[in-house]
Amino acid sequence: MTDDRPNILLIMTDQQSATAMSCAPNPDLHTPAMDALAAGGVRFGRAYCTNPLCAPSRASMMTGRMPSEIGVDDNVREPAGPLPARTLGRLFAGAGYDCAYAGKWHVPGLAPAGSGFRQLHAGGDDGLVAACRPFLADGDRRDTPFLLVASFNEPHGICEWARGQTPPSGDVDEADWRELPVLPANFAPGTEEPEALRLVQRFAWTVHPTQEWDEEGWRRYRHAYFRLCERVDGEIAALVAGLDASGLRERTVIVFTSDHGDMQGAHRWNQKKNLYEEASRVPFVVVPPSGMAGGRVRDELVSVGLDLLPTLCDYAGIEPDPDAAGTSVRPLVESGSGQPPSWRDQVVAETEWTFPGLMPPPVLARLQARMVRTERHKYQCYSWGRHREQLFDLNADPGEMVNLATSGAHQGVLDDHRRRLAAHCATLGDDFVRYVPGPGVPPR
């Protein structure tokens, strides 16, 4: 190959929390393939999705925009208008990359075939690696580099497991209850939790019978979730082995991430869609071409939905959309233990729920929420309900158990985060700004 630009291999899982890797560290599972990627690259310990739900998060990663900017707010509805033209596949195909996609897509308003990718595999995890192997084997015979996205479904199968169904990748073996993972330290709900959030949970109980689970039931949930993470780790190992067999590892940038996390029983929640750490913080590992130092963990605040696209473009020498808000993490990967002076001091995430037919319109039929994560604190604001603001000191309270929003001693911190969220919303034209209280306003 005469083109000296690197190949790009983007590996994605579905519904995997940042802590669901043995290198995180997590003693309840063993993920040697993910650990090996982290050992060969840089793992970002504070990387967040832009929305803890499949379609909005994936649309964000493909466009480099917040979901509210592009009108993708749930898993089903099509956006009102077209998505931005300069999506990941189109940018790379336009720059001469051979672009291929295998596995789960789930981006409303966009299809792989119309976005610069040729689709190698449209099914679940079964057969995904086999479909990628010929593509990787041909890599050294191409005149141009490739972008391959391998998008695995697991551990999303925990959704089926919670409903008493079989995950798409197969049953999970039962275990003696004494061998089950223990409950997380933040298993109980925290203080002054938003009324709206509990209403959402009661709505979810109509589909997922978690209100009937005892503590052993929650421990079995965690066991199943970790086994599914290990299962997809095996698929990742086979995929990377295919890359190694092609002889292209030293000319390939590997990025590993997930679209959102899973609550794993924290706050007595399963699945996703809320803004707690377990659902919103995701794995993000960047492995540069061989020969560069790896195995480091960085603590900068990363927004995967915004930063993924400019990062890949940076390695490929492609100019991303100048109007997008994301930043390439390549300087962080290559800067050793130093910190570039211009890195951001916050990330924002968003979510929403609709309750069709269950509550009177217009206000109670829709619940929106936004999150601002700064160096030490995390602020969450809901559009309605009692205790609709939350403020956590994540240094002192990593489990998000004590809501400081109602503490007068933290009014200054609360006001700072209110200003940050209001400014973010105003910049993007996000109408959530109307729900953000002004500085000095007592929490309701």
matplotlib code that plots the C-alpha trace (Angstrom):
import matplotlib.pyplot as plt

x = [0.0, 1.5, -0.8, 0.9, -2.2, -3.2, -6.0, -8.8, -10.5, -13.4, -14.7, -18.1, -20.1, -23.6, -24.6, -21.2, -20.3, -16.8, -16.4, -17.3, -13.7, -11.3, -8.7, -11.1, -10.5, -13.4, -12.8, -16.3, -15.3, -12.4, -11.9, -8.4, -9.0, -10.2, -7.5, -4.9, -6.2, -5.9, -2.4, -1.4, -3.0, -4.5, -7.7, -9.8, -11.3, -13.8, -15.4, -19.1, -21.7, -23.9, -27.1, -27.4, -29.6, -28.6, -29.9, -29.2, -25.7, -24.9, -26.2, -24.0, -20.9, -21.6, -22.1, -20.1, -23.2, -25.3, -28.5, -30.7, -28.9, -29.8, -33.2, -32.5, -34.0, -35.2, -34.7, -37.6, -38.6, -36.9, -35.4, -37.5, -34.8, -31.8, -28.7, -25.6, -23.9, -20.4, -20.9, -18.1, -18.5, -18.9, -15.9, -13.7, -15.1, -14.6, -11.0, -10.3, -10.7, -12.2, -15.1, -16.9, -19.4, -20.3, -23.0, -25.5, -26.3, -29.4, -29.0, -32.5, -32.5, -29.3, -28.4, -24.9, -25.3, -26.1, -23.4, -20.2, -20.0, -20.4, -22.2, -20.3, -22.7, -26.1, -27.0, -26.0, -22.7, -22.9, -20.9, -19.7, -16.0, -16.2, -17.5, -14.7, -11.8, -11.8, -11.9, -8.9, -7.0, -7.3, -6.0, -2.4, -3.4, -5.4, -4.0, -5.8, -6.3, -9.5, -12.0, -13.7, -16.5, -17.2, -20.3, -21.2, -24.6, -23.5, -23.8, -27.1, -28.7, -29.1, -32.3, -33.7, -32.4, -34.2, -37.5, -36.9, -35.9, -32.8, -30.1, -29.4, -26.0, -27.4, -28.3, -26.2, -25.2, -26.6, -24.3, -24.4, -25.7, -22.6, -20.5, -22.7, -21.2, -22.1, -24.4, -22.8, -22.2, -24.8, -27.5, -30.0, -31.5, -29.8, -31.1, -33.7, -33.7, -35.9, -39.6, -39.6, -36.9, -38.8, -41.9, -39.8, -38.8, -42.4, -43.2, -40.3, -41.7, -44.5, -41.9, -39.2, -40.4, -37.5, -39.7, -40.2, -36.5, -34.9, -31.3, -30.3, -32.3, -30.2, -27.0, -28.1, -28.7, -25.1, -23.8, -25.6, -24.4, -20.8, -20.9, -22.3, -19.4, -17.0, -18.8, -18.3, -14.7, -14.1, -15.5, -13.2, -10.2, -11.1, -11.4, -8.1, -6.5, -7.8, -6.1, -2.9, -3.0, -3.3, 0.0, -1.5, -1.6, 1.4, -0.4, -3.8, -5.3, -7.7, -10.5, -12.7, -15.9, -19.6, -22.7, -23.8, -23.6, -25.9, -26.9, -26.0, -28.3, -27.0, -29.8, -32.0, -31.9, -31.3, -30.5, -29.9, -31.3, -30.7, -27.7, -26.0, -22.4, -23.1, -25.3, -23.5, -19.8, -18.4, -15.1, -13.0, -9.6, -7.3, -4.5, -2.2, 0.0, 2.6, 5.8, 4.1, 3.9, 0.7, -1.0, -1.8, -5.0, -6.0, -8.6, -9.5, -13.3, -14.1, -17.4, -17.3, -20.2, -18.5, -14.8, -14.8, -15.2, -12.5, -10.2, -10.5, -10.2, -7.1, -5.3, -6.5, -5.5, -9.1, -10.6, -13.8, -16.8, -15.4, -18.8, -18.9, -17.9, -15.8, -12.0, -9.5, -8.0, -4.9, -2.8, -3.8, -2.8, 0.6, 1.5, 2.7, 1.6, 1.4, -1.9, -2.4, -3.4, -6.5, -8.5, -12.2, -13.3, -16.8, -18.9, -22.7, -25.1, -28.9, -31.8, -35.6, -38.6, -42.1, -45.1, -47.7, -51.2, -50.2, -50.3, -52.1, -50.4, -48.6, -46.0, -46.2, -46.2, -42.5, -39.6, -36.2, -32.9, -29.5, -26.2, -23.0, -19.9, -17.0, -13.7, -15.1, -18.9, -21.8, -25.1, -28.3, -31.5, -34.9, -37.7, -40.3, -41.0, -39.9, -36.1, -35.6, -31.9, -29.1, -25.6, -22.9, -19.3, -17.9, -14.6, -16.3, -19.4, -18.6, -21.8, -24.0, -25.8, -26.0, -27.8, -26.1, -28.4, -30.5, -27.5, -27.0, -23.3, -23.1, -25.2, -22.1, -21.2, -24.9, -25.1, -21.8, -23.2, -26.6, -24.7, -22.7, -25.8, -27.7, -24.7, -24.4, -28.1, -28.1, -25.2, -26.9, -30.4, -31.5, -34.9, -34.1, -32.6, -36.0, -35.9, -32.5, -32.9, -31.0, -28.2, -29.5, -32.8, -33.6, -34.0, -37.6]
y = [0.0, 3.3, 5.5, 6.0, 7.1, 4.6, 2.1, 2.7, -0.1, 1.1, -1.5, -0.8, -2.8, -2.0, -1.1, -1.5, 0.6, 2.0, -0.2, -3.4, -4.4, -6.3, -3.5, -0.8, -2.5, -4.9, -8.3, -9.6, -10.3, -11.1, -9.3, -10.1, -8.7, -5.3, -5.3, -5.9, -3.0, -0.8, -2.1, -1.2, 2.2, 4.9, 4.3, 7.4, 6.8, 9.7, 9.3, 9.9, 9.3, 12.2, 10.3, 6.9, 5.3, 3.4, 5.5, 9.0, 8.0, 6.3, 9.2, 11.5, 9.4, 9.3, 13.1, 14.6, 16.5, 16.4, 14.4, 17.4, 19.3, 16.7, 15.8, 12.1, 11.7, 8.1, 4.7, 4.8, 8.3, 9.6, 13.1, 15.9, 16.9, 15.3, 14.5, 16.6, 15.6, 15.3, 12.0, 9.6, 7.3, 10.1, 12.0, 9.0, 7.7, 11.1, 11.1, 7.8, 5.4, 2.0, 2.1, -0.9, -1.6, -4.8, -5.4, -3.2, 0.2, 1.8, 5.4, 6.8, 8.9, 7.3, 3.9, 2.4, 2.2, 5.9, 7.1, 6.0, 2.4, -0.9, -3.3, -6.5, -8.0, -6.8, -9.3, -9.8, -10.9, -14.4, -14.2, -10.7, -11.5, -14.0, -11.3, -9.0, -11.4, -11.3, -7.5, -7.4, -10.0, -7.9, -4.8, -5.1, -5.5, -2.2, 1.0, 3.0, 2.6, 1.3, 2.3, -0.7, -0.4, -3.6, -3.0, -5.8, -6.2, -7.6, -7.0, -5.5, -8.9, -8.1, -6.4, -9.7, -11.5, -9.0, -9.8, -13.5, -14.0, -15.5, -13.0, -12.9, -14.6, -17.4, -18.4, -17.4, -20.2, -20.0, -19.9, -20.9, -17.9, -17.8, -17.1, -14.2, -10.7, -8.7, -5.8, -2.4, 0.0, 2.4, -0.3, 1.8, 5.0, 8.2, 11.1, 13.4, 11.6, 13.3, 12.4, 12.2, 9.6, 7.3, 7.8, 6.7, 3.6, 2.7, 3.1, 0.7, -1.9, -2.4, -4.0, -5.2, -6.8, -5.6, -4.5, -8.1, -8.9, -9.6, -9.0, -12.4, -11.5, -8.3, -10.2, -12.7, -9.7, -8.6, -12.1, -12.3, -8.8, -9.6, -12.9, -11.1, -8.6, -11.6, -13.1, -10.0, -9.8, -13.2, -11.8, -8.8, -11.1, -13.0, -9.7, -8.4, -11.8, -11.3, -7.9, -9.4, -12.1, -9.5, -8.0, -4.6, -4.1, -1.7, 0.5, 0.6, 2.8, 0.8, 2.6, 0.7, 2.2, 1.6, 3.6, 3.8, 1.8, -0.3, 0.5, -3.0, -2.6, 0.8, 2.8, -0.3, 0.3, -2.0, -1.0, 2.6, 6.0, 7.9, 10.1, 8.3, 7.3, 3.6, 4.5, 7.6, 6.7, 4.4, 2.6, 4.7, 3.2, 4.6, 2.3, 4.2, 2.3, 0.0, 1.6, 4.2, 3.9, 2.4, 1.3, 4.7, 6.0, 9.6, 11.5, 14.3, 14.7, 13.1, 13.3, 10.2, 11.3, 14.6, 13.6, 10.3, 11.7, 14.5, 12.0, 9.5, 12.4, 13.6, 10.3, 10.1, 13.7, 14.6, 18.0, 17.5, 19.8, 23.1, 23.8, 20.7, 21.0, 17.9, 17.8, 15.2, 13.2, 12.4, 15.1, 13.4, 10.0, 11.2, 13.7, 11.2, 12.2, 15.9, 17.8, 20.0, 23.5, 23.9, 20.8, 21.3, 21.5, 20.0, 17.5, 17.5, 14.6, 14.6, 12.2, 12.2, 9.9, 9.9, 8.3, 7.8, 7.5, 7.2, 10.9, 14.0, 16.1, 18.3, 18.6, 15.3, 13.3, 14.2, 14.3, 15.8, 15.9, 17.3, 16.6, 18.7, 16.9, 19.0, 18.1, 17.3, 17.7, 16.5, 18.4, 16.9, 18.9, 17.5, 19.4, 18.9, 17.2, 17.6, 17.5, 18.1, 19.1, 16.9, 17.9, 15.4, 15.6, 12.7, 12.8, 12.3, 10.5, 8.4, 6.4, 9.6, 8.9, 12.4, 15.1, 18.4, 20.6, 21.3, 22.2, 26.0, 25.4, 24.3, 27.1, 28.6, 25.2, 24.7, 28.2, 27.6, 24.4, 26.0, 28.8, 26.2, 24.2, 27.4, 28.6, 25.2, 25.1, 28.7, 27.9, 25.0, 26.4, 23.7, 24.7, 22.9, 26.2, 27.3, 24.6, 25.7, 27.8, 31.0, 31.6, 32.1, 30.5, 28.0, 24.4, 23.2]
z = [0.0, -1.1, 1.0, 4.4, 6.3, 9.1, 8.9, 11.5, 13.4, 15.5, 17.9, 19.6, 22.2, 23.3, 26.8, 28.4, 31.4, 31.8, 34.9, 33.1, 32.3, 34.5, 33.9, 35.2, 37.7, 38.3, 40.0, 39.0, 35.4, 33.2, 29.9, 28.6, 25.1, 26.3, 28.9, 26.2, 24.2, 27.2, 27.9, 24.4, 24.3, 26.5, 28.5, 29.3, 32.7, 32.5, 29.1, 28.7, 26.1, 25.0, 25.7, 27.6, 24.9, 21.7, 18.8, 20.1, 21.2, 18.0, 15.9, 17.9, 17.3, 13.6, 13.3, 16.1, 17.3, 20.5, 19.9, 20.6, 17.8, 15.2, 16.6, 17.6, 21.0, 21.2, 19.6, 17.2, 15.9, 12.8, 13.1, 11.7, 9.2, 7.5, 9.6, 8.8, 5.5, 6.9, 8.8, 9.7, 6.7, 4.2, 5.5, 5.3, 2.0, 0.5, 1.6, -0.2, 2.7, 2.1, 4.6, 5.9, 8.7, 10.4, 13.1, 14.9, 13.3, 14.9, 13.6, 12.7, 9.6, 8.2, 6.7, 6.2, 2.4, 2.1, 4.5, 2.9, 4.3, 2.6, 4.9, 5.6, 8.2, 9.2, 11.9, 15.5, 16.9, 15.4, 12.2, 12.6, 13.1, 10.2, 7.9, 8.9, 8.4, 4.5, 4.6, 7.0, 5.0, 1.9, 3.7, 2.6, -1.1, -1.1, -2.5, 0.2, 4.0, 5.5, 8.1, 9.6, 12.2, 14.1, 16.2, 18.6, 20.2, 23.6, 26.5, 25.4, 25.7, 29.4, 28.3, 27.2, 30.2, 32.5, 30.8, 31.3, 27.6, 26.1, 25.1, 21.3, 21.9, 23.9, 27.5, 30.4, 32.8, 36.3, 39.3, 42.9, 44.8, 46.9, 43.7, 42.5, 42.4, 45.6, 45.4, 44.6, 47.5, 46.0, 45.6, 47.6, 46.2, 47.3, 49.3, 47.8, 44.5, 41.8, 42.0, 38.2, 38.1, 40.4, 38.2, 35.3, 37.2, 38.0, 34.3, 33.4, 35.8, 33.3, 31.0, 33.4, 36.7, 38.7, 41.6, 42.4, 42.7, 46.0, 46.6, 45.1, 42.0, 41.6, 42.1, 39.4, 37.1, 37.7, 37.1, 33.8, 32.7, 33.5, 31.6, 28.5, 28.8, 28.9, 25.9, 23.7, 24.9, 23.3, 20.0, 20.3, 20.8, 17.6, 15.7, 16.8, 16.0, 12.5, 12.3, 13.6, 11.0, 8.3, 9.2, 9.5, 13.3, 13.2, 10.7, 12.4, 15.0, 17.2, 19.1, 21.5, 23.1, 23.8, 23.1, 26.8, 30.0, 32.2, 35.8, 37.1, 40.1, 41.3, 42.8, 42.2, 38.5, 35.6, 32.0, 31.1, 30.0, 33.3, 33.8, 36.7, 36.2, 35.5, 32.5, 31.2, 31.6, 29.0, 28.0, 25.6, 24.6, 21.9, 20.7, 18.3, 15.8, 17.3, 18.7, 20.9, 24.7, 26.0, 29.2, 30.5, 32.0, 31.5, 33.5, 31.2, 30.6, 27.2, 25.3, 23.1, 20.9, 20.2, 20.3, 18.5, 15.0, 15.2, 16.8, 13.9, 11.4, 13.2, 12.7, 9.1, 8.2, 7.4, 8.2, 10.3, 10.4, 11.8, 13.4, 15.5, 19.2, 19.6, 20.1, 19.0, 21.9, 19.9, 21.7, 25.0, 23.7, 22.5, 25.2, 27.9, 31.4, 30.5, 30.1, 27.1, 28.4, 26.2, 27.2, 28.3, 31.9, 31.4, 29.4, 29.0, 28.5, 27.9, 28.0, 27.9, 28.3, 26.9, 28.6, 25.9, 27.3, 30.9, 32.0, 30.9, 28.2, 27.6, 30.4, 32.1, 28.9, 28.4, 30.8, 29.8, 31.7, 31.3, 33.0, 33.4, 34.6, 35.8, 37.4, 40.8, 40.6, 38.6, 38.2, 36.8, 36.1, 35.2, 33.5, 36.2, 39.6, 43.2, 43.8, 40.1, 40.6, 41.8, 42.7, 43.6, 44.8, 42.9, 44.7, 48.1, 46.8, 43.7, 44.1, 43.8, 47.0, 48.6, 46.7, 47.6, 45.6, 48.6, 50.8, 51.3, 51.8, 48.2, 46.6, 44.9, 43.2, 42.3, 40.7, 38.8, 37.2, 36.5, 34.6, 32.7, 31.6, 30.6, 28.5, 26.8, 26.0, 24.7, 22.5, 20.9, 20.8, 23.2, 24.6, 27.8, 28.9, 30.1, 32.8, 34.3, 37.4, 37.6, 40.1, 43.7, 43.1, 45.9, 44.7, 44.4]

ax = plt.figure().add_subplot(projection="3d")
ax.plot(x, y, z, "-o")
ax.set_aspect("equal")
plt.show()
